[in-house]
Amino acid sequence: MDKKQIASFLKQVMGAYPSFTPMPERLEIWGRHLSELDYDLAIKRLDKHIRTAGSGKFAPSISDIINQENTKKPTDTDTMSPATIIYGHRFVDSDEWN
C-alpha cells in the first residue's frame, strides 16, 4: 500500500470504530505494517472483521488484518469437556442412544 491508500484504510477503521484514535505513534506503526499489504486485500479483511466482530466494538489489531488466514480454527478439543480430554470419556446425547 502507498501512503494515500494507508490513509484511506485508516479513515475507514476510524469510521467503523470511533474509539480508534489516530495518535501519531499508532498511525506510524500501522503505516509501517500496512505498506507490505495489498490495499484491496486489507479492505476485504477489514470488512470481514466488521461483519464478524461488529462495528463499534473493538477495532482490529494489525495482525487481524495482516494474518487473517492464520486465525485459529476450533479443534475437536475446543468443544470437549475437561473430563473427556483427560479421561477419554465422551458423553452421548440421548438422541444417539436410539
Buried (B, 14 or more C-beta within 10 A) or exposed (E): BEEEBBBBBBEBBBEBBEEBEEEEEEBEEBBEBBEEBEBEEBBEBBEBBBEEBEEEEEBBEBEBBBEBEEEEEEEEEEEBEEEBEEEEEEEEEEEEEE
